[in-house]
Amino acid sequence: MMSRNYGLASRAIVDEQGGSRQAIAQWRRPAMNAPPKNTSLVGTPLEIPEDLQELNEVAPNAGSRPYELAVVLVPGFPQVCLSSMIEPLRLANYLSARDLFRWRLVSLAGKAVECASGIPIGVNGDIESERRSLDAGRLPDAAIVCSGDGIEDHCSAAVMSLLRLYARRGVWLYGVGTGTWLLAKSGLLAGVRCTIHWPKLAALSETFDRLSIDDALFVRDGPIVTCAGGFAAFDMVVDIIEREFGSNLARAVCRHLTTDHRRDGAISQAAPPGLRLAGTSEKLIRAVRLMERNLEEPLSLEQIARTVVISRRQIERLFHRYLSMTPHRYYLSLRLARARQLLNSTNLPILDIAIACGFESSSHFAKTCQDYFGKPPSGLRGQHREPVSSHAREPRRS
């Protein structure tokens, strides 16, 4: 477990009528990497916000053990993901004056792990020590695998074996960033609703069969939660805080971090700039979502219009107003964006990628890529590509 020191300071609580109540026990405050002499510099506020007044009641099971998390770090993980997960947990302990959460960081060999920005992050243990803890019955409540770009190069047998062991022991599993890829590679996502960082959505869909993939910030399906990473990791962890210890504490954590609330997990990861504008037509949004869900077998503009209950001319005007292009051009850009993701992230044959993105032939696909990107499909192949496996999905020919 991560060792944490605590400073103690008395804090008076003011009730709703403005009268003084007895100070709630001792306010335990986790040290914040400041010199010891600063830990006493805590003033007694004249007024406590309403959502903080009830924090002494946020943990009805405070006598039980803390909620424990094991975080498996894969080389190249985004540091923003780790900070977005750990800082809300630390603040939950700080604001509640309780040891509600504990966490430990795990790496393959127990050595510091270099994140995507090149900074080495120290850990508490290695995979073998984690396995021994599980065998001894010392189970965390949740295990999080956090990874970033180039995940195909880090699908080690040891990490996947540990993830499967967590699952057998009933530990909740979280895949953050491209951690979803490791869960899928470990055979743990068959039939499970999931998400992944958006540049990997297409590759995940084409590489692994029997996945139900959502373009969402995070998805909870039973004991498995997958998250797009980035700042969505914050939303996911605040959801954990709320589920375990109530909305008062979750709101207090958000307030302390100067945000009003966490985002709902079902929100899409990204939207075209024009669709973020206030007042954007709901019918345009529905038309775009229809396109996004039908890339392999493109719909005609007439089919989209009938589904959205709007005329073809109205759809054309909405696309011109908000996206400055025709519906056909926008639909083509979606298909080519998916094709580029697949070319960059997989070893699927070019013909299969063409068909998966709604093109009738490899020659038509090659000409369109050349016109759009200035390169043939072979020129868009990336460095990190997942080999086509026996369980890769067969694309349907349109």
C-alpha positions as a Markdown table, in Angstrom:
| # | Residue | x | y | z |
|---|---|---|---|---|
| 1 | Met | 0.0 | 0.0 | 0.0 |
| 2 | Met | 1.1 | 3.6 | -0.5 |
| 3 | Ser | 2.3 | 5.0 | 2.8 |
| 4 | Arg | 0.6 | 8.3 | 3.7 |
| 5 | Asn | 1.3 | 10.7 | 6.6 |
| 6 | Tyr | -1.4 | 12.7 | 8.2 |
| 7 | Gly | -1.3 | 16.1 | 9.9 |
| 8 | Leu | -4.0 | 16.8 | 12.5 |
| 9 | Ala | -5.9 | 20.0 | 12.9 |
| 10 | Ser | -9.1 | 20.8 | 14.8 |
| 11 | Arg | -11.8 | 22.3 | 12.7 |
| 12 | Ala | -15.0 | 23.8 | 14.0 |
| 13 | Ile | -18.2 | 23.2 | 12.0 |
| 14 | Val | -20.9 | 25.9 | 11.7 |
| 15 | Asp | -24.5 | 24.7 | 11.6 |
| 16 | Glu | -27.1 | 26.0 | 9.2 |
| 17 | Gln | -28.4 | 28.5 | 11.8 |
| 18 | Gly | -24.9 | 29.9 | 12.2 |
| 19 | Gly | -24.4 | 28.5 | 15.7 |
| 20 | Ser | -21.2 | 26.6 | 16.6 |
| 21 | Arg | -21.3 | 22.9 | 16.9 |
| 22 | Gln | -18.7 | 20.7 | 18.5 |
| 23 | Ala | -15.6 | 20.2 | 16.4 |
| 24 | Ile | -15.9 | 16.8 | 14.6 |
| 25 | Ala | -13.3 | 14.6 | 16.1 |
| 26 | Gln | -9.8 | 15.5 | 14.7 |
| 27 | Trp | -9.6 | 16.7 | 11.1 |
| 28 | Arg | -7.0 | 14.4 | 9.6 |
| 29 | Arg | -5.3 | 15.9 | 6.6 |
| 30 | Pro | -3.1 | 13.9 | 4.2 |
| 31 | Ala | 0.3 | 15.5 | 3.8 |
| 32 | Met | 0.6 | 17.3 | 0.5 |
| 33 | Asn | 4.4 | 17.0 | 0.0 |
| 34 | Ala | 4.8 | 20.3 | 2.0 |
| 35 | Pro | 7.4 | 20.7 | 4.8 |
| 36 | Pro | 6.2 | 19.5 | 8.2 |
| 37 | Lys | 6.2 | 23.1 | 9.5 |
| 38 | Asn | 3.4 | 24.0 | 7.1 |
| 39 | Thr | 1.0 | 21.3 | 8.1 |
| 40 | Ser | -0.2 | 23.4 | 11.1 |
| 41 | Leu | -1.2 | 26.4 | 8.9 |
| 42 | Val | -4.9 | 25.5 | 8.8 |
| 43 | Gly | -7.3 | 28.3 | 9.7 |
| 44 | Thr | -10.7 | 27.8 | 11.2 |
| 45 | Pro | -13.2 | 29.0 | 8.6 |
| 46 | Leu | -16.1 | 31.3 | 9.6 |
| 47 | Glu | -18.5 | 29.3 | 7.4 |
| 48 | Ile | -18.4 | 25.9 | 5.9 |
| 49 | Pro | -20.2 | 25.3 | 2.6 |
| 50 | Glu | -23.4 | 23.2 | 3.0 |
| 51 | Asp | -22.0 | 20.3 | 1.0 |
| 52 | Leu | -19.0 | 20.1 | 3.4 |
| 53 | Gln | -21.1 | 20.4 | 6.6 |
| 54 | Glu | -22.3 | 16.8 | 6.2 |
| 55 | Leu | -19.0 | 15.2 | 5.3 |
| 56 | Asn | -18.7 | 13.7 | 8.7 |
| 57 | Glu | -21.7 | 11.5 | 7.7 |
| 58 | Val | -20.5 | 10.5 | 4.2 |
| 59 | Ala | -19.1 | 7.2 | 5.3 |
| 60 | Pro | -21.7 | 5.0 | 7.1 |
| 61 | Asn | -19.2 | 2.1 | 6.9 |
| 62 | Ala | -16.3 | 4.2 | 8.2 |
| 63 | Gly | -15.4 | 1.4 | 10.6 |
| 64 | Ser | -14.8 | -1.0 | 7.8 |
| 65 | Arg | -11.6 | -1.2 | 5.8 |
| 66 | Pro | -10.8 | 1.4 | 3.1 |
| 67 | Tyr | -11.7 | 0.9 | -0.5 |
| 68 | Glu | -8.5 | -0.4 | -2.1 |
| 69 | Leu | -7.3 | 0.0 | -5.7 |
| 70 | Ala | -4.4 | -1.6 | -7.5 |
| 71 | Val | -3.2 | 0.5 | -10.5 |
| 72 | Val | -1.2 | -1.4 | -13.1 |
| 73 | Leu | 0.9 | 1.1 | -15.1 |
| 74 | Val | 2.0 | 0.2 | -18.6 |
| 75 | Pro | 5.0 | 2.0 | -20.1 |
| 76 | Gly | 3.9 | 5.1 | -22.0 |
| 77 | Phe | 0.8 | 5.7 | -20.0 |
| 78 | Pro | -0.5 | 9.3 | -20.0 |
| 79 | Gln | 0.4 | 11.0 | -16.8 |
| 80 | Val | -2.9 | 13.0 | -17.0 |
| 81 | Cys | -4.8 | 9.8 | -16.6 |
| 82 | Leu | -2.9 | 8.8 | -13.4 |
| 83 | Ser | -3.3 | 12.3 | -11.8 |
| 84 | Ser | -7.0 | 12.4 | -12.8 |
| 85 | Met | -7.6 | 9.2 | -10.9 |
| 86 | Ile | -5.4 | 9.6 | -7.8 |
| 87 | Glu | -6.0 | 13.2 | -6.9 |
| 88 | Pro | -9.8 | 12.9 | -6.5 |
| 89 | Leu | -9.2 | 9.8 | -4.2 |
| 90 | Arg | -6.6 | 11.8 | -2.1 |
| 91 | Leu | -9.0 | 14.7 | -1.8 |
| 92 | Ala | -11.9 | 12.4 | -0.8 |
| 93 | Asn | -9.7 | 11.3 | 2.2 |
| 94 | Tyr | -8.6 | 14.9 | 2.9 |
| 95 | Leu | -12.1 | 16.4 | 2.8 |
| 96 | Ser | -13.8 | 13.6 | 4.7 |
| 97 | Ala | -11.0 | 13.4 | 7.4 |
| 98 | Arg | -11.2 | 9.6 | 6.9 |
| 99 | Asp | -9.0 | 7.0 | 5.2 |
| 100 | Leu | -11.7 | 6.0 | 2.7 |
| 101 | Phe | -9.4 | 5.0 | -0.2 |
| 102 | Arg | -6.0 | 3.4 | -0.4 |
| 103 | Trp | -4.1 | 2.7 | -3.6 |
| 104 | Arg | -1.0 | 1.0 | -4.8 |
| 105 | Leu | 0.9 | 1.3 | -8.1 |
| 106 | Val | 2.1 | -1.8 | -9.8 |
| 107 | Ser | 4.5 | -2.3 | -12.7 |
| 108 | Leu | 5.8 | -5.4 | -14.6 |
| 109 | Ala | 9.2 | -5.6 | -12.7 |
| 110 | Gly | 8.6 | -3.3 | -9.8 |
| 111 | Lys | 10.7 | -0.5 | -11.3 |
| 112 | Ala | 9.7 | 3.1 | -12.0 |
| 113 | Val | 7.5 | 3.3 | -15.2 |
| 114 | Glu | 8.1 | 6.1 | -17.7 |
| 115 | Cys | 5.0 | 7.9 | -18.7 |
| 116 | Ala | 4.3 | 9.3 | -22.1 |
| 117 | Ser | 6.0 | 12.6 | -21.3 |
| 118 | Gly | 9.2 | 10.8 | -20.3 |
| 119 | Ile | 8.8 | 11.3 | -16.5 |
| 120 | Pro | 9.5 | 8.1 | -14.4 |
| 121 | Ile | 6.8 | 7.3 | -11.9 |
| 122 | Gly | 7.7 | 5.2 | -8.8 |
| 123 | Val | 5.6 | 2.2 | -7.9 |
| 124 | Asn | 4.9 | 0.1 | -4.8 |
| 125 | Gly | 5.4 | -3.4 | -6.2 |
| 126 | Asp | 5.7 | -5.8 | -9.2 |
| 127 | Ile | 3.3 | -8.2 | -10.8 |
| 128 | Glu | 4.7 | -11.2 | -8.9 |
| 129 | Ser | 4.2 | -9.6 | -5.5 |
| 130 | Glu | 0.7 | -8.6 | -6.6 |
| 131 | Arg | 0.0 | -12.3 | -7.5 |
| 132 | Arg | 1.3 | -13.4 | -4.1 |
| 133 | Ser | -1.0 | -10.9 | -2.4 |
| 134 | Leu | -4.0 | -12.3 | -4.4 |
| 135 | Asp | -3.0 | -15.9 | -3.6 |
| 136 | Ala | -2.9 | -14.9 | 0.1 |
| 137 | Gly | -6.4 | -13.5 | 0.0 |
| 138 | Arg | -5.4 | -9.8 | 0.1 |
| 139 | Leu | -7.7 | -8.7 | -2.7 |
| 140 | Pro | -8.1 | -5.0 | -3.8 |
| 141 | Asp | -11.7 | -3.9 | -4.4 |
| 142 | Ala | -10.7 | -2.8 | -7.9 |
| 143 | Ala | -7.8 | -3.1 | -10.3 |
| 144 | Ile | -7.1 | -0.5 | -12.9 |
| 145 | Val | -4.8 | -1.0 | -16.0 |
| 146 | Cys | -3.7 | 2.4 | -17.4 |
| 147 | Ser | -1.9 | 2.6 | -20.7 |
| 148 | Gly | -1.5 | 4.9 | -23.7 |
| 149 | Asp | -0.2 | 4.9 | -27.3 |
| 150 | Gly | 1.6 | 1.8 | -28.6 |
| 151 | Ile | -0.3 | -0.6 | -26.4 |
| 152 | Glu | 0.2 | -3.3 | -29.0 |
| 153 | Asp | 3.8 | -3.4 | -27.9 |
| 154 | His | 3.0 | -3.9 | -24.3 |
| 155 | Cys | 0.5 | -6.8 | -24.2 |
| 156 | Ser | 2.8 | -8.9 | -22.1 |
| 157 | Ala | 1.7 | -12.4 | -21.0 |
| 158 | Ala | 2.4 | -11.5 | -17.3 |
| 159 | Val | 0.1 | -8.5 | -17.3 |
| 160 | Met | -2.7 | -10.4 | -19.1 |
| 161 | Ser | -2.3 | -13.3 | -16.7 |
| 162 | Leu | -2.6 | -10.9 | -13.7 |
| 163 | Leu | -5.8 | -9.3 | -15.2 |
| 164 | Arg | -7.4 | -12.8 | -15.7 |
| 165 | Leu | -6.5 | -13.6 | -12.1 |
| 166 | Tyr | -8.1 | -10.5 | -10.8 |
| 167 | Ala | -11.3 | -11.4 | -12.7 |
| 168 | Arg | -11.3 | -15.0 | -11.3 |
| 169 | Arg | -11.0 | -13.6 | -7.8 |
| 170 | Gly | -14.0 | -11.3 | -8.3 |
| 171 | Val | -12.0 | -8.0 | -8.4 |
| 172 | Trp | -13.6 | -5.2 | -10.3 |
| 173 | Leu | -11.6 | -4.4 | -13.5 |
| 174 | Tyr | -11.0 | -0.9 | -15.0 |
| 175 | Gly | -9.4 | -0.3 | -18.3 |
| 176 | Val | -8.3 | 3.4 | -18.7 |
| 177 | Gly | -7.0 | 5.0 | -21.9 |
| 178 | Thr | -6.0 | 2.0 | -24.1 |
| 179 | Gly | -6.2 | -0.3 | -21.1 |
| 180 | Thr | -9.4 | -1.6 | -22.7 |
| 181 | Trp | -7.2 | -3.1 | -25.4 |
| 182 | Leu | -5.3 | -5.2 | -22.7 |
| 183 | Leu | -8.6 | -6.4 | -21.3 |
| 184 | Ala | -9.9 | -7.4 | -24.7 |
| 185 | Lys | -6.6 | -9.1 | -25.5 |
| 186 | Ser | -6.9 | -11.0 | -22.2 |
| 187 | Gly | -10.3 | -12.4 | -23.3 |
| 188 | Leu | -12.2 | -10.5 | -20.6 |
| 189 | Leu | -14.5 | -8.3 | -22.8 |
| 190 | Ala | -16.5 | -10.9 | -24.8 |
| 191 | Gly | -20.1 | -9.6 | -24.9 |
| 192 | Val | -19.2 | -6.6 | -22.7 |
| 193 | Arg | -20.1 | -3.0 | -23.4 |
| 194 | Cys | -16.9 | -1.0 | -23.5 |
| 195 | Thr | -15.1 | 2.1 | -24.7 |
| 196 | Ile | -11.5 | 3.1 | -25.5 |
| 197 | His | -9.7 | 6.3 | -26.4 |
| 198 | Trp | -11.3 | 7.5 | -29.6 |
| 199 | Pro | -8.3 | 7.0 | -32.0 |
| 200 | Lys | -8.5 | 3.3 | -31.1 |
| 201 | Leu | -12.2 | 2.8 | -31.5 |
| 202 | Ala | -12.1 | 1.5 | -35.1 |
| 203 | Ala | -9.0 | -0.7 | -34.5 |
| 204 | Leu | -10.6 | -2.2 | -31.4 |
| 205 | Ser | -13.8 | -2.9 | -33.3 |
| 206 | Glu | -12.1 | -4.6 | -36.2 |
| 207 | Thr | -9.5 | -6.5 | -34.2 |
| 208 | Phe | -11.6 | -8.1 | -31.5 |
| 209 | Asp | -14.9 | -9.9 | -32.1 |
| 210 | Arg | -18.0 | -10.0 | -29.8 |
| 211 | Leu | -17.3 | -6.5 | -28.3 |
| 212 | Ser | -20.1 | -4.0 | -27.9 |
| 213 | Ile | -18.2 | -0.7 | -28.3 |
| 214 | Asp | -19.6 | 2.7 | -27.4 |
| 215 | Asp | -18.1 | 6.1 | -28.2 |
| 216 | Ala | -18.4 | 7.2 | -24.5 |
| 217 | Leu | -16.3 | 8.8 | -21.7 |
| 218 | Phe | -16.7 | 5.6 | -19.6 |
| 219 | Val | -18.8 | 2.5 | -19.7 |
| 220 | Arg | -19.8 | 0.4 | -16.7 |
| 221 | Asp | -21.0 | -3.1 | -17.5 |
| 222 | Gly | -21.2 | -5.3 | -14.4 |
| 223 | Pro | -17.8 | -5.6 | -12.7 |
| 224 | Ile | -15.9 | -4.2 | -15.7 |
| 225 | Val | -15.5 | -0.5 | -16.4 |
| 226 | Thr | -13.7 | 0.9 | -19.4 |
| 227 | Cys | -12.7 | 4.6 | -19.8 |
| 228 | Ala | -11.5 | 6.7 | -22.7 |
| 229 | Gly | -8.7 | 8.2 | -20.5 |
| 230 | Gly | -7.6 | 11.8 | -20.4 |
| 231 | Phe | -9.9 | 13.9 | -18.2 |
| 232 | Ala | -12.6 | 11.2 | -18.5 |
| 233 | Ala | -10.5 | 9.3 | -15.9 |
| 234 | Phe | -11.5 | 12.1 | -13.4 |
| 235 | Asp | -15.2 | 11.6 | -14.2 |
| 236 | Met | -14.9 | 7.8 | -13.8 |
| 237 | Val | -13.2 | 8.1 | -10.3 |
| 238 | Val | -15.7 | 10.7 | -9.1 |
| 239 | Asp | -18.4 | 8.2 | -10.0 |
| 240 | Ile | -16.6 | 5.6 | -7.8 |
| 241 | Ile | -16.5 | 8.1 | -4.9 |
| 242 | Glu | -20.2 | 8.9 | -5.4 |
| 243 | Arg | -21.2 | 5.2 | -5.5 |
| 244 | Glu | -19.1 | 4.2 | -2.5 |
| 245 | Phe | -19.5 | 7.3 | -0.2 |
| 246 | Gly | -22.3 | 9.4 | -1.5 |
| 247 | Ser | -23.0 | 12.5 | -3.6 |
| 248 | Asn | -22.0 | 15.0 | -0.9 |
| 249 | Leu | -18.4 | 13.9 | -1.0 |
| 250 | Ala | -18.4 | 13.7 | -4.8 |
| 251 | Arg | -19.6 | 17.3 | -5.0 |
| 252 | Ala | -17.0 | 18.4 | -2.5 |
| 253 | Val | -14.2 | 16.9 | -4.5 |
| 254 | Cys | -15.4 | 18.5 | -7.7 |
| 255 | Arg | -15.8 | 21.9 | -5.9 |
| 256 | His | -12.2 | 21.6 | -4.5 |
| 257 | Leu | -10.9 | 21.1 | -8.0 |
| 258 | Thr | -12.9 | 24.1 | -9.3 |
| 259 | Thr | -15.4 | 22.1 | -11.4 |
| 260 | Asp | -19.1 | 22.1 | -11.0 |
| 261 | His | -19.7 | 18.4 | -11.5 |
| 262 | Arg | -18.5 | 15.3 | -13.2 |
| 263 | Arg | -19.6 | 14.5 | -16.7 |
| 264 | Asp | -22.0 | 11.6 | -17.3 |
| 265 | Gly | -20.1 | 8.5 | -18.7 |
| 266 | Ala | -22.5 | 8.2 | -21.6 |
| 267 | Ile | -21.4 | 11.5 | -23.2 |
| 268 | Ser | -19.6 | 11.0 | -26.5 |
| 269 | Gln | -15.8 | 11.5 | -26.3 |
| 270 | Ala | -15.6 | 14.1 | -29.1 |
| 271 | Ala | -17.9 | 16.0 | -31.4 |
| 272 | Pro | -17.3 | 18.2 | -34.5 |
| 273 | Pro | -16.6 | 21.8 | -33.5 |
| 274 | Gly | -19.8 | 23.0 | -35.1 |
| 275 | Leu | -21.9 | 20.6 | -33.0 |
| 276 | Arg | -20.5 | 22.0 | -29.7 |
| 277 | Leu | -22.2 | 25.3 | -30.3 |
| 278 | Ala | -25.2 | 26.2 | -28.2 |
| 279 | Gly | -28.4 | 25.9 | -30.2 |
| 280 | Thr | -27.1 | 23.3 | -32.6 |
| 281 | Ser | -30.0 | 21.5 | -34.2 |
| 282 | Glu | -30.9 | 18.2 | -32.5 |
| 283 | Lys | -31.8 | 16.8 | -35.9 |
| 284 | Leu | -28.3 | 17.6 | -37.2 |
| 285 | Ile | -26.8 | 15.8 | -34.2 |
| 286 | Arg | -29.1 | 12.8 | -34.9 |
| 287 | Ala | -28.0 | 12.7 | -38.5 |
| 288 | Val | -24.3 | 12.8 | -37.6 |
| 289 | Arg | -24.8 | 10.0 | -35.1 |
| 290 | Leu | -26.5 | 7.9 | -37.8 |
| 291 | Met | -23.6 | 8.4 | -40.1 |
| 292 | Glu | -21.1 | 7.4 | -37.3 |
| 293 | Arg | -23.0 | 4.2 | -36.7 |
| 294 | Asn | -23.2 | 3.2 | -40.4 |
| 295 | Leu | -19.7 | 3.6 | -41.8 |
| 296 | Glu | -19.4 | 0.0 | -43.1 |
| 297 | Glu | -22.7 | 0.2 | -45.0 |
| 298 | Pro | -23.2 | 3.9 | -45.7 |
| 299 | Leu | -26.8 | 5.2 | -45.7 |
| 300 | Ser | -28.1 | 7.4 | -48.5 |
| 301 | Leu | -29.0 | 10.9 | -47.7 |
| 302 | Glu | -32.7 | 10.1 | -48.3 |
| 303 | Gln | -32.5 | 7.2 | -45.7 |
| 304 | Ile | -31.0 | 9.6 | -43.2 |
| 305 | Ala | -33.6 | 12.2 | -43.9 |
| 306 | Arg | -36.4 | 9.7 | -43.4 |
| 307 | Thr | -35.0 | 8.5 | -40.1 |
| 308 | Val | -34.4 | 12.0 | -38.7 |
| 309 | Val | -37.8 | 13.1 | -40.1 |
| 310 | Ile | -36.5 | 16.1 | -42.0 |
| 311 | Ser | -36.2 | 16.9 | -45.7 |
| 312 | Arg | -33.0 | 16.4 | -47.7 |
| 313 | Arg | -32.8 | 20.1 | -48.4 |
| 314 | Gln | -33.0 | 20.9 | -44.7 |
| 315 | Ile | -30.2 | 18.5 | -43.9 |
| 316 | Glu | -28.0 | 20.1 | -46.5 |
| 317 | Arg | -28.7 | 23.5 | -45.0 |
| 318 | Leu | -27.9 | 22.3 | -41.5 |
| 319 | Phe | -24.5 | 20.8 | -42.6 |
| 320 | His | -23.6 | 24.0 | -44.5 |
| 321 | Arg | -24.5 | 26.2 | -41.5 |
| 322 | Tyr | -22.8 | 24.3 | -38.7 |
| 323 | Leu | -20.1 | 22.3 | -40.5 |
| 324 | Ser | -19.4 | 24.3 | -43.6 |
| 325 | Met | -19.6 | 21.2 | -45.9 |
| 326 | Thr | -22.1 | 19.0 | -47.7 |
| 327 | Pro | -23.5 | 15.9 | -45.9 |
| 328 | His | -21.7 | 13.7 | -48.5 |
| 329 | Arg | -18.4 | 15.3 | -47.8 |
| 330 | Tyr | -18.8 | 15.0 | -44.1 |
| 331 | Tyr | -19.9 | 11.4 | -44.3 |
| 332 | Leu | -16.8 | 10.7 | -46.5 |
| 333 | Ser | -14.5 | 12.3 | -43.9 |
| 334 | Leu | -15.9 | 10.0 | -41.2 |
| 335 | Arg | -15.3 | 6.9 | -43.3 |
| 336 | Leu | -11.7 | 8.1 | -44.2 |
| 337 | Ala | -11.0 | 9.0 | -40.6 |
| 338 | Arg | -11.9 | 5.4 | -39.6 |
| 339 | Ala | -9.8 | 4.0 | -42.4 |
| 340 | Arg | -6.8 | 6.0 | -41.3 |
| 341 | Gln | -7.2 | 4.7 | -37.7 |
| 342 | Leu | -7.3 | 1.1 | -39.0 |
| 343 | Leu | -4.3 | 1.7 | -41.3 |
| 344 | Asn | -2.4 | 3.2 | -38.4 |
| 345 | Ser | -3.3 | 0.7 | -35.8 |
| 346 | Thr | -3.8 | -2.7 | -37.4 |
| 347 | Asn | -2.3 | -5.0 | -40.0 |
| 348 | Leu | -5.7 | -5.7 | -41.7 |
| 349 | Pro | -5.4 | -6.1 | -45.5 |
| 350 | Ile | -6.1 | -2.9 | -47.4 |
| 351 | Leu | -9.1 | -4.5 | -49.1 |
| 352 | Asp | -10.6 | -5.5 | -45.7 |
| 353 | Ile | -10.2 | -1.9 | -44.5 |
| 354 | Ala | -11.7 | -0.5 | -47.6 |
| 355 | Ile | -14.8 | -2.7 | -47.2 |
| 356 | Ala | -15.0 | -2.0 | -43.4 |
| 357 | Cys | -15.2 | 1.7 | -44.3 |
| 358 | Gly | -17.9 | 1.4 | -47.0 |
| 359 | Phe | -15.7 | 1.3 | -50.2 |
| 360 | Glu | -16.6 | -1.2 | -52.9 |
| 361 | Ser | -13.1 | -1.9 | -54.0 |
| 362 | Ser | -9.5 | -1.3 | -53.0 |
| 363 | Ser | -8.9 | 0.8 | -56.2 |
| 364 | His | -11.8 | 3.1 | -55.3 |
| 365 | Phe | -10.4 | 3.3 | -51.7 |
| 366 | Ala | -6.9 | 4.0 | -52.9 |
| 367 | Lys | -8.0 | 6.8 | -55.3 |
| 368 | Thr | -10.1 | 8.4 | -52.5 |
| 369 | Cys | -7.2 | 8.3 | -50.0 |
| 370 | Gln | -4.9 | 9.9 | -52.6 |
| 371 | Asp | -7.3 | 12.7 | -53.3 |
| 372 | Tyr | -8.1 | 13.3 | -49.6 |
| 373 | Phe | -4.8 | 12.7 | -47.8 |
| 374 | Gly | -2.3 | 13.1 | -50.7 |
| 375 | Lys | -1.1 | 9.6 | -50.0 |
| 376 | Pro | -2.1 | 6.1 | -51.0 |
| 377 | Pro | -3.3 | 3.7 | -48.2 |
| 378 | Ser | 0.1 | 2.1 | -47.9 |
| 379 | Gly | 1.6 | 5.6 | -47.0 |
| 380 | Leu | -0.8 | 5.8 | -44.0 |
| 381 | Arg | 0.4 | 2.7 | -42.3 |
| 382 | Gly | 1.5 | 3.4 | -38.7 |
| 383 | Gln | 4.3 | 2.1 | -36.5 |
| 384 | His | 2.0 | 0.5 | -33.9 |
| 385 | Arg | -0.1 | -2.1 | -35.5 |
| 386 | Glu | -1.9 | -5.1 | -34.1 |
| 387 | Pro | -1.5 | -8.3 | -36.1 |
| 388 | Val | -4.7 | -9.7 | -37.4 |
| 389 | Ser | -5.7 | -12.5 | -35.0 |
| 390 | Ser | -7.9 | -15.5 | -35.5 |
| 391 | His | -10.8 | -13.8 | -33.7 |
| 392 | Ala | -10.6 | -10.6 | -35.8 |
| 393 | Arg | -14.0 | -9.8 | -37.3 |
| 394 | Glu | -14.7 | -10.4 | -40.9 |
| 395 | Pro | -15.9 | -7.1 | -42.5 |
| 396 | Arg | -19.1 | -7.3 | -44.5 |
| 397 | Arg | -19.0 | -6.3 | -48.2 |
| 398 | Ser | -21.5 | -3.7 | -49.0 |
